Amino acid sequence: MEVIPAIDLLEGRCVRLYQGDYDRSDVFNEDPVAVAKQWVDEGATRLHLVDLDGAKAGEPRNMKTIEAIARAISIPIQVGGGLREYASVANLLSLGIDRAILGTVAVEKPELVQQLAQEFPGHIVVGIDARDGKVATRGWLETSEVLATVLAQQMVALGVAAIIYTDIHRDGTLAGPNMTALRELARAVDIPIVASGGVSSLTDLLSLLSLEPLGVNSVIVGRSLYTGDVSLKEAIQAIGPGRIQDVPPDFGSSAFA
């Protein structure tokens, strides 16, 4: 299972919000590029960037910072926040960003999602952010009546590469992932699911392994990395490629060999 560090950008700084509340943000670093390099040095194989200003404004607002991060590191990057027009997505992907994450347009402009998924196969994913099972849009400032599982099935039909599921009540709280919602979503679709929100410990990460056979193949980790509750290196060792439980034991000359 891939462990993906999150870098949330607000006014060019690396922050974390509590349950998506812009008025409850903690600044963890003034230099997001340095943070990106740190996660790469610690073994990250992909980064998750969110343009929080863009999500609120409806158009990208931290492109200079995103471009600087893309130039500074060589691992794949996925970016979301304010991507509601064709030009914004095309521009982002032209910078070498691996995945564009669509949120609000999945509800409001499904035809755009289909167009982008067809033109950029493998590079379009949908972020489904939910409160009590219902999809939130416009930087989590509005909650629709659309059920997360229904939207996910619609997006699969349109050809998206993966779905990132965030439980807003868990995000930034260190309360643990919503295993029930993730299991329900994974059973509803047949494309990869990325878990997001609430991871507080290695125990939380290990619990997600039970969902891997259902298609939950990666997890985004944010606040707990910045507070030190989770070590990225240890997380990768615990659930990443070559994790301890997957390495065959060396019995040597034991009678069990």
C-alpha positions in Angstrom: 0.0 0.0 0.0 1.4 3.4 -1.0 1.8 6.0 1.7 1.3 9.5 0.3 2.3 12.5 2.3 0.0 15.5 2.0 1.0 19.1 1.5 -1.9 21.5 1.9 -1.1 25.0 0.5 -2.7 28.2 1.9 -1.2 31.5 0.9 1.9 29.7 -0.2 2.5 28.0 3.2 2.2 24.4 4.3 -0.8 24.1 6.6 -3.4 21.7 7.9 -7.0 22.4 8.5 -9.3 20.9 11.1 -12.3 19.2 9.4 -11.8 21.5 6.4 -12.4 24.7 8.4 -10.3 27.5 7.0 -10.6 29.4 10.3 -8.9 26.5 12.1 -5.6 26.1 10.3 -2.1 25.3 11.7 0.9 26.5 9.8 3.6 23.8 9.8 6.1 25.3 7.4 6.6 28.5 5.4 8.5 26.6 2.7 6.5 23.9 1.0 9.3 23.0 -1.4 11.5 22.1 1.6 8.7 20.0 3.0 8.4 18.2 -0.3 12.1 17.5 -0.4 11.9 16.2 3.1 9.2 13.7 2.3 11.2 12.5 -0.7 14.3 12.0 1.4 12.3 9.9 3.8 11.1 7.6 1.1 7.9 9.0 -0.4 7.0 7.6 -3.8 4.2 10.2 -4.5 3.0 13.5 -3.0 -0.5 14.8 -2.6 -0.8 18.6 -3.0 -4.0 20.6 -2.2 -4.4 24.2 -3.3 -6.7 25.3 -0.5 -6.9 28.9 -1.8 -7.9 27.5 -5.2 -10.5 25.2 -3.7 -12.2 28.2 -2.1 -11.8 30.5 -5.1 -12.8 28.0 -7.7 -9.5 28.4 -9.7 -5.8 27.6 -8.9 -4.1 30.1 -6.7 -0.8 28.4 -5.7 0.5 27.5 -9.1 3.9 29.0 -8.6 4.4 27.0 -5.5 3.2 23.8 -7.2 5.5 24.4 -10.1 8.4 25.0 -7.8 7.7 21.7 -6.0 7.4 19.9 -9.4 10.8 21.2 -10.5 12.4 20.3 -7.2 11.5 16.6 -6.9 11.3 13.7 -9.3 8.5 11.5 -7.9 4.9 11.6 -9.1 2.7 14.4 -7.8 -1.1 14.6 -7.6 -2.8 18.0 -7.2 -6.3 19.1 -6.3 -8.1 22.3 -5.4 -9.9 24.7 -7.7 -9.6 22.5 -10.9 -13.0 23.4 -12.4 -12.1 24.3 -16.0 -10.5 22.4 -18.8 -7.6 24.9 -19.1 -6.7 24.6 -15.5 -6.3 20.9 -15.7 -4.4 20.9 -19.0 -2.1 23.6 -17.7 -1.4 21.6 -14.5 -0.6 18.4 -16.4 1.6 20.3 -18.8 3.9 21.0 -15.8 4.5 17.3 -15.4 2.0 16.7 -12.6 1.0 13.1 -12.8 -2.6 13.3 -11.5 -5.2 16.1 -11.5 -7.8 15.7 -8.8 -11.3 16.8 -9.6 -13.8 17.5 -6.9 -16.6 20.0 -7.4 -16.9 19.4 -11.2 -17.6 15.7 -10.5 -21.0 16.9 -9.2 -21.5 20.0 -11.2 -19.9 19.2 -14.6 -19.6 15.4 -15.1 -19.3 16.0 -18.9 -16.0 17.8 -18.2 -14.8 14.9 -16.2 -15.5 12.6 -19.0 -13.8 14.8 -21.6 -10.7 15.1 -19.4 -10.6 11.4 -18.6 -10.7 10.5 -22.3 -8.1 13.1 -23.3 -5.7 12.4 -20.4 -6.2 8.7 -19.6 -4.7 7.6 -16.3 -4.1 11.1 -15.1 -7.6 12.1 -13.9 -8.8 11.1 -10.5 -11.8 12.3 -8.5 -11.7 13.4 -4.9 -14.9 12.5 -3.1 -15.1 14.4 0.1 -18.1 13.5 2.3 -19.9 14.5 5.4 -22.1 11.7 6.7 -22.0 9.9 3.4 -23.0 13.0 1.3 -20.6 14.7 -1.1 -19.2 18.2 -0.1 -18.1 20.7 -2.8 -16.5 24.1 -3.3 -13.7 23.6 -0.8 -16.0 21.7 1.5 -18.0 24.9 2.1 -21.2 23.3 0.6 -22.7 19.8 1.1 -24.8 18.3 -1.7 -27.5 15.6 -1.5 -25.4 13.3 -3.7 -24.3 10.0 -2.0 -20.6 9.3 -2.1 -21.1 5.7 -3.4 -23.5 6.9 -6.2 -21.0 9.6 -7.3 -18.2 7.0 -7.3 -20.1 4.7 -9.6 -20.9 7.5 -11.9 -17.2 8.5 -12.1 -16.1 5.0 -12.8 -18.4 5.0 -15.8 -16.8 8.2 -17.0 -13.3 6.6 -17.0 -11.5 8.2 -14.1 -8.3 6.4 -12.9 -9.0 6.3 -9.2 -11.0 7.8 -6.4 -9.7 9.6 -3.3 -12.1 9.3 -0.5 -11.9 11.8 2.4 -14.2 11.7 5.4 -14.4 15.4 6.4 -15.4 14.7 10.0 -12.1 12.8 10.3 -9.8 15.0 8.3 -7.2 16.8 10.4 -8.6 15.3 13.6 -6.3 12.3 14.2 -9.5 10.3 14.9 -8.7 7.4 12.6 -10.0 6.5 9.1 -13.6 5.8 8.5 -13.2 2.1 7.8 -17.0 1.5 7.3 -17.3 4.2 4.7 -14.1 3.1 2.9 -15.3 -0.5 2.8 -18.7 0.4 1.4 -17.1 2.6 -1.3 -14.5 0.0 -2.3 -17.2 -2.6 -2.7 -19.2 -0.3 -4.8 -16.6 0.3 -7.5 -13.8 -1.6 -9.3 -11.1 1.1 -9.5 -8.4 1.9 -7.0 -9.5 3.8 -3.8 -7.1 6.2 -2.0 -8.0 6.6 1.7 -7.7 10.0 3.2 -8.5 11.6 6.6 -8.0 10.8 10.2 -4.8 8.7 10.2 -3.2 9.1 13.6 -0.9 6.2 14.1 0.8 3.1 12.6 -2.2 1.1 14.1 -4.5 3.1 11.8 -2.4 2.4 8.8 -2.1 -1.3 9.6 -5.9 -1.5 9.9 -6.2 -0.3 6.3 -4.4 -3.4 5.1 -7.7 -5.3 5.6 -9.2 -3.2 2.8 -6.4 -3.7 0.3 -8.0 -6.8 -1.2 -11.1 -4.6 -1.9 -9.1 -2.1 -3.8 -7.9 0.5 -1.2 -4.3 0.6 -2.5 -3.0 3.8 -1.0 -3.4 6.2 1.9 -2.8 10.0 2.2 -1.3 11.0 5.5 -1.2 14.6 6.7 -1.4 16.1 10.2 0.1 13.0 11.9 3.3 13.3 9.8 3.6 17.0 10.8 3.0 16.4 14.5 5.3 13.4 14.6 2.6 10.9 15.6 3.6 9.0 12.4 7.0 8.5 11.0 6.9 8.3 7.2 9.8 5.9 7.1 8.1 3.6 9.7 4.8 3.9 7.9 6.4 2.7 4.6 8.1 -0.1 6.4 4.8 -1.1 8.0 2.5 -1.1 5.0 4.5 -0.2 1.9 6.2 -2.4 -0.7 8.4 -5.1 1.0 6.6 -4.6 4.3 7.7 -6.8 7.1 4.8 -9.2 7.0 5.5 -9.8 3.3 9.1 -10.7 3.6 9.6 -14.5 3.8 11.3 -15.7 7.0 14.8 -16.9 6.9 14.7 -20.3 8.7 18.3 -21.1 7.9 19.2 -24.5 9.2 16.0 -24.7 11.3 14.0 -28.0 11.2 11.2 -25.9 9.6 13.3 -25.0 6.6 
